[in-house]
Amino acid sequence: MIGLLLIDAAAGLAFLAGFHLAFRRKAARRWLAAIKVGSPAAGRSGEQGPALQNKDDEAAPVFLMLGVMVMAFAFTAATFANLIAYYSANSPN
């Protein structure tokens, strides 16, 4: 049961990350920049690079597809884990 809760929590976090990658690209780019630099204050700076200034850049469709795929994977993983746990708990063995 604890394993199922961990899988569901990980799937929930992956779903939220996918949502942010797909539909909140500016926030996701700030987070990725902060992770890349290694300090949390790096993502909060007032200066924005050319990739953040141009809203219709070439990477927007890539972020959209990646985010939707991460959301679909997280949903599928959580669904199958819950189905396996449900049917294994109700099996006669």
C-alpha positions as CSV (number, residue, x, y, z in Angstrom):
1,M,0.0,0.0,0.0
2,I,2.9,2.4,0.8
3,G,4.4,1.6,-2.6
4,L,1.1,2.5,-4.3
5,L,1.0,5.8,-2.5
6,L,4.6,6.5,-3.6
7,I,3.7,5.7,-7.2
8,D,0.7,7.9,-7.1
9,A,2.6,10.8,-5.5
10,A,5.4,10.5,-8.2
11,A,2.7,10.3,-10.9
12,G,1.1,13.4,-9.5
13,L,4.3,15.3,-9.5
14,A,5.1,14.2,-13.0
15,F,1.6,15.3,-14.1
16,L,2.2,18.7,-12.6
17,A,5.6,19.0,-14.2
18,G,4.1,18.0,-17.6
19,F,1.3,20.6,-17.2
20,H,3.8,23.3,-16.5
21,L,6.0,22.3,-19.4
22,A,3.0,22.3,-21.8
23,F,1.0,25.3,-20.7
24,R,3.2,27.4,-18.4
25,R,6.4,27.4,-20.5
26,K,7.8,30.7,-19.1
27,A,7.7,29.3,-15.5
28,A,9.2,26.0,-16.6
29,R,12.0,27.8,-18.4
30,R,12.8,29.9,-15.2
31,W,12.9,26.7,-13.2
32,L,15.1,25.0,-15.7
33,A,17.4,28.0,-15.7
34,A,17.5,28.0,-11.9
35,I,18.3,24.3,-11.8
36,K,21.0,24.7,-14.5
37,V,22.8,27.5,-12.6
38,G,22.2,25.8,-9.3
39,S,20.8,28.7,-7.2
40,P,17.1,29.4,-6.6
41,A,17.7,33.2,-7.1
42,A,18.8,32.7,-10.7
43,G,15.3,32.0,-11.9
44,R,14.0,35.2,-10.2
45,S,16.2,37.7,-11.8
46,G,14.6,40.5,-13.7
47,E,16.7,40.0,-16.7
48,Q,15.3,37.6,-19.3
49,G,17.3,36.1,-22.1
50,P,16.2,36.2,-25.7
51,A,14.5,32.8,-25.4
52,L,12.2,34.2,-22.7
53,Q,11.4,37.4,-24.5
54,N,10.2,35.8,-27.7
55,K,6.9,34.1,-26.9
56,D,6.5,32.4,-30.3
57,D,9.9,30.7,-30.5
58,E,10.8,27.4,-32.1
59,A,10.8,25.5,-28.9
60,A,7.2,26.1,-27.9
61,P,5.8,23.1,-29.8
62,V,8.5,20.9,-28.3
63,F,7.5,22.0,-24.8
64,L,3.8,21.4,-25.6
65,M,4.4,17.9,-27.0
66,L,6.8,17.0,-24.2
67,G,4.4,18.3,-21.5
68,V,1.4,16.4,-22.9
69,M,3.4,13.2,-23.2
70,V,4.7,13.5,-19.6
71,M,1.1,14.1,-18.4
72,A,-0.2,11.1,-20.4
73,F,2.6,8.9,-19.0
74,A,1.9,10.0,-15.4
75,F,-1.8,9.3,-15.8
76,T,-1.3,5.9,-17.4
77,A,1.3,4.9,-14.8
78,A,-1.0,5.9,-11.9
79,T,-4.0,4.2,-13.5
80,F,-2.3,0.9,-14.1
81,A,-0.7,0.9,-10.7
82,N,-4.1,1.4,-9.1
83,L,-5.7,-1.3,-11.3
84,I,-3.0,-3.8,-10.5
85,A,-3.3,-3.1,-6.8
86,Y,-7.1,-3.3,-6.9
87,Y,-7.2,-6.6,-8.8
88,S,-4.4,-8.2,-6.9
89,A,-6.1,-7.4,-3.6
90,N,-9.4,-8.9,-4.8
91,S,-7.8,-12.0,-6.3
92,P,-8.7,-15.4,-4.7
93,N,-5.0,-16.3,-4.1
